[in-house]
Amino acid sequence: MAQEQVEKKRFKLSLDSWAVWLALSLALLVRLGVVAKIPW
Amino acid sequence: MASTSIAVPQAPSLRPATALLRLIPGVLLLGAIGYLGKFIEQSINTYAKAHHLTIPNIEYVLWAILIGLVVSNTIGVPRVFQPGVATYEFWLKAGIVFLGVRFILGDVLKLGGLSLGLVGIELTIAILVMTLLGRVFKLSPKLTSLLAVGSSICGVSAIIATQGAIEADDEDASLAIAAILALGGLSLVVFPLIGHWLHLSDRAYGLWAGLAVDNTAEATAAGALYSDAAAKIAVLAKTTRNALIGFVVLAYAIYWASKGQASEIKNKAGFLWKKFPKFVLGFLLLSLLATFHTFEKGQITTIANLSRWAFLLTFAGVGLRTNIRELGKQGWRPFVVGAVGEVAIAAVTLVVVATADRFI
């Protein structure tokens, strides 16, 4: 059980670099005007 | 109180398209709960305004966490939602990168430099206190190391990184993670209350939350519960802490290798790079681009709003992954050590931060 939990955490952490790429790609799309105004 | 009982997709056995499809229900649930929190905050404010009432503003952050908590601890999170709910840390990292656009590099260097000095003090105190308490409560030495790293650097990520490096048991890692997450949950209630009670400035509170709350999601939420400005500072202080993860993990790895209880690390520079949280680089890159006016004002607002939406998903996830019942299944000693240590660390960092805020 403990091993399973740690493995799950490890897998989630491996997604970190994908989060960076997603954020940078979206910022680029905003800069290029492809993504227009997003309200809050 | 929390546990890590939410399943994540087992990527190796699934095709990428199938794995992505499995995330959709949970991500929609995060969005629905987060948006409900935002809706409740806005509705209360609108009602108070229309009826000329003075009601303290309860941020969407708290609503999202509370709704998530209620769902998680009553009906539970159905299996179909679990893979998507587990992505809340993914949204947290994306949100932090987006947030970089709201910082001019000069501010990052100034506040980051101040944070770095304070992190050095916090790190020393946290490691000393946790090591001492671990001995007093007779915890296994490696569990003590994991708790010390978790409380001094960045919670769960640091524990996972250290567990691999010092070859600690999965059981120890699981206990340390549960303790750190449980205490992080409590800090969401305690920190804003103390901050308001002491009338801390946004800067002082943000620094304190960033330094003393262990997990990045909880540090961000604790900051956002105080104010938007405090959240910004909390994320920067926490990111500075996160950036040091490699050095602390390396130090522990060298210590345990010297005792013959972990493998020796030959390529230390490679090890540091591998453990370095890459979202810090994304954050700095967007800050750099904002500093050189790469984005127009409206574009900065849009990217900052993307950050808010990403955090909204994160806060819903913080509530949903918190399962109070699971806490009873863990041993009590790691929690006592964690709790006593965290109180000591929070108290000392509060004094340090309040002093620094007055004189700097």
Interface residues (C-beta under 8 A of the other chain):
Chain A: M1 A2 Q3 Q5 V6 K8 K9 R10 F11 K12 L13 L15 D16 S17 W18 A19 V20 L22 A23 L24 L26 A27 V30 R31 V35 A36 K37 I38 P39 W40
Chain B: T4 S5 I6 A7 V8 P9 Q10 A11 A86 T87 E89 F90 W91 L92 K93 A94 G95 V97 F98 V101 V156 S157 I160 Q163 D169 D170 E171 A173 S174 L175 I177 P277 K278 F279 L281 G282 L285 L286 L289 T294 F295 G298 Q299 T301 T302 I303 N305 L306 R308 W309 A310
